[in-house]
């Protein structure tokens, strides 16, 4: 293996960069489709209000200098078009310096969105996409052999993602240690997928095997990434298989897919080298790569220390550029699923005979007869935050009243986040929200009722409220 670059990694680079570009495309499209209701000028958490109180240094973003909904839409569509071009091979059809610029622009454009996205963009996969995107800048293109040092930094990133997730589980909920977490998790995860009902009904001994295999994949296999090929490649393939299992069992936005892309960068050398060696990189590129690698190593101190502490933090960025981060997921597993059901009525005065119509979401469980859908890698941000709100009203304190206010106005952008509007002609007179306990039905209940869920009401999240009562609380 060459000390700096090695043609043996060409396929790993190709697969990683193309997959990453596709995921950038998905992320920008999600921003285009959802931003107006979430963070637009009239959104639930408007960007102009955010940048007025948060300095540029704390949240670097082009929107610190200028914001309008039109500018945000143009910015996001521009990112989507660039990502699509890179996914189609544009970065391999231009000089090396231009390819680096393309990847750097993708990273900077998405960073500008994440840094003003507030709670809607507070998930670990945002930082993971950005960190992987930074490394993609320094991987070169078809003109040069891939820098070995950057390929190893991708392994370091993959190690932190998987090992961090494994440690947070072992240090967290006792059900991870007694192998029982999957008795609950397929049912109570934030957004179940179409196969989650079936995964939940697997025999309990198999659930225990799932948990044990997860521990192996996250606590043992990552260490093997730092061994020579082909051993490291086979370890990466094990991670790919475990991530595909997670893809089948639920909706976790692009978290699994970015992890798969990074793992493929280590696994692809198993499939051979190009027919002829790729050119060595120019000196200026080597200098930039080594400087970037040194920067990553310096910034890795806090994430590495976080892995060793008993107070390990999940999904933490230590600087506003999201260059090197800490990761982890599901340190605690909820045993009971609760869902907020939002309903409206045309009646100005409510009583026992009032007819309430529910607002159905795209991914969040609602109608008990509707099988959960597959949306990942697309991310339904409102649906995810509704899951957190059902855990504790504190998670929704900043945005739930603005959300209800917009439903009472039949706000077009907000309604686009939902499956449909039960009040297509006139806005509802009142809105209420109730918390229900949901559980998957049994095989027998499914055959008898056709329902995938069973639910029982537990408490009132928000009493019936009219628009006039929310005036000034937008």
Buried (B, 14 or more C-beta within 10 A) or exposed (E): EEEBBBBBBBBBBBBBBBBBBBBBBBBBBBBBBBBBBBBBBBBBBBBBEBBEEBEEEEBBBBBBEEBEBEEBBEBBBEBBEBBBBBBEBBBBEBEBBEBBBBBBBBBBBBBBBBBBBBBBBBBBBBBBBBBBBBBBBBBBBBBBBBBBBBBBBBBBBBBBBBBBBBBBBBBBBEBBBEBBBBBBBBBBBBBBBBBBBEBBBBEEEEBBBBBEBBBEBBBBBBEBBEEEBEEBBBBBBBBBEBBEBBBBBBBBBBBBBBBBBBBBBBBBBBEEBEEEBBBBBBEEBBEBBBEBBEEBBEBBEBBBEBBEEEEBBBBBBBEBBBBBBBBBBBBEBBEEBBBBBBBBBBBEEBEEEBEBEEBBBBBBBBBBEEBBBBBBBBBBBBBBBBBBBBEEBEBBEEBBBBBBBBBBBBBEBBBEBBBEBBBEEEBBBBBBBBBBBBBBBEEEBBEEEEBBBBBEEBEEBBEBBBBEEBEEEE
